Amino acid sequence: MKIPFIDLKAQYELHKEEINKEVIGVFESTQFILGPQVSKLEESLAKFTGSNHAIVCSSGTDSLLLALMALDIKAGDEVITTPFTFIATAEVIALSGATTVFVDIDEKTYNIDPSLLEEKITSKTKAIIPVSLYGQTSDMDEINLVAKKHNIAVIEDGCQSFGATYKGQKSCNLSTIGCTSFFPSKPLGCYGDGGAVFTNDDKLAKKIRTLSNHGQEERYKHKYIGINGRLDAVQAAVLNVKMKYFADEVQKREEIGARYNELLKVSGVIPPHVKEDRTSVFAQYSIRCKNREDLSSKLNQAGIPTAVHYPISLHQQEAFADLGYKTGDFPISEKVSSEIMSLPMSPFLTLEQQDFIVKTIKEFA
Ligand SMILES: Cc1ncc(COP(=O)(O)O)c(C=O)c1O
């Protein structure tokens, strides 16, 4: 049995006719930048999340950069985030000129530990970026409370969690600004790069939209230094089709994640822990195992692909050496980085495939 890590092919085959029709429609209209497909997508994303504004953009990375730019975050400011994330979260802080301040994670959810935030806040702190890792949001109430007390913004890096809920509310609509990615392998993925920014603040929304289009409010009148951060109409057309089926896919992801958790009660394996007041979209289904390398080679030999998200904590990356952190500074993040491993996951993973993966893990255990 050869199991795909994420079955994008099965999804395309299912909606091929509709996707092809919409994409060809864009080609024929020659409206490649902005236009009706982009506006339609923004409306449906805002409706889905319950957010007043959705501004689509060129990638998840740019969605985070636009959020920082809209909040005027610059050199001399500090932004708090987790060291256990994809580099983009902290990369944009460095690009804005601000200093990244890492806070360790909670050992159960792998998300930022809100009890450690207060001690890292200084007069320079301008924002906190909690990451909704693997598709599960952080403890947003606790984080928002600390932020409110110190009058700082909260930017949710929801690049992996679009479609997840926290206390009944949708991810990306839980704080000052929410950001997401439509990278092909994300729960809602397009056929290239894409992302979106969400906010309920009218002024911020207007600024984010302007910044994403070269700071231009009217043609060739530039209010800010912005970026070319627009989403292509072709990508919007793909996403408009996928949005129709997204709620069903989220449900399937939840069911497959829950079934994995039920079946993987195996000694030596720690399945993901989803807190009771929230749901995960399982952008990644990641387990922990002390002998990760042996387990992954056993799985790979059986035709089961695996991946590690992420093998090195950001404070240990060469790119962040100038921050002056050292090994041992964030022990939970370091421990989880050395044990974590992602298994195949998609709404199209069959029961038979899942049983085979679990059987192979059990044989190893
Ligand atoms: C947590 C996190 N933040 C940011 C990003 C960046 O998104 P993109 O690849 O769309 O730029 C990703 C996606 O790879 C991510 O997983």
The ligand as a Tripos MOL2 file, in Angstrom:
@<TRIPOS>MOLECULE
LIG
   16    16     1     0     0
SMALL
NO_CHARGES

@<TRIPOS>ATOM
      1 C1          2.4690   28.3450   11.3650 C.3       1 LIG1
      2 C2          2.7250   28.8980    9.9980 C.ar      1 LIG1
      3 N1          2.9420   30.2220    9.8630 N.ar      1 LIG1
      4 C3          3.1590   30.7730    8.6540 C.ar      1 LIG1
      5 C4          3.1760   30.0320    7.5060 C.ar      1 LIG1
      6 C5          3.4750   30.6860    6.2020 C.3       1 LIG1
      7 O1          2.4850   30.4890    5.2370 O.3       1 LIG1
      8 P1          2.8710   30.5130    3.6890 P.3       1 LIG1
      9 O2          3.6380   29.2860    3.3820 O.co2     1 LIG1
     10 O3          1.5380   30.5570    2.9910 O.co2     1 LIG1
     11 O4          3.6550   31.7590    3.4370 O.co2     1 LIG1
     12 C6          2.9230   28.6430    7.5940 C.ar      1 LIG1
     13 C7          2.8700   27.7850    6.3980 C.2       1 LIG1
     14 O5          3.7120   27.1740    5.8840 O.2       1 LIG1
     15 C8          2.7210   28.0720    8.8710 C.ar      1 LIG1
     16 O6          2.5220   26.7600    9.0130 O.3       1 LIG1
@<TRIPOS>BOND
     1     1     2 1
     2     2     3 ar
     3     2    15 ar
     4     3     4 ar
     5     4     5 ar
     6     5     6 1
     7     5    12 ar
     8     6     7 1
     9     7     8 1
    10     8     9 2
    11     8    10 1
    12     8    11 1
    13    12    13 1
    14    12    15 ar
    15    13    14 2
    16    15    16 1
@<TRIPOS>SUBSTRUCTURE
     1 LIG1         1 GROUP 0 **** ****
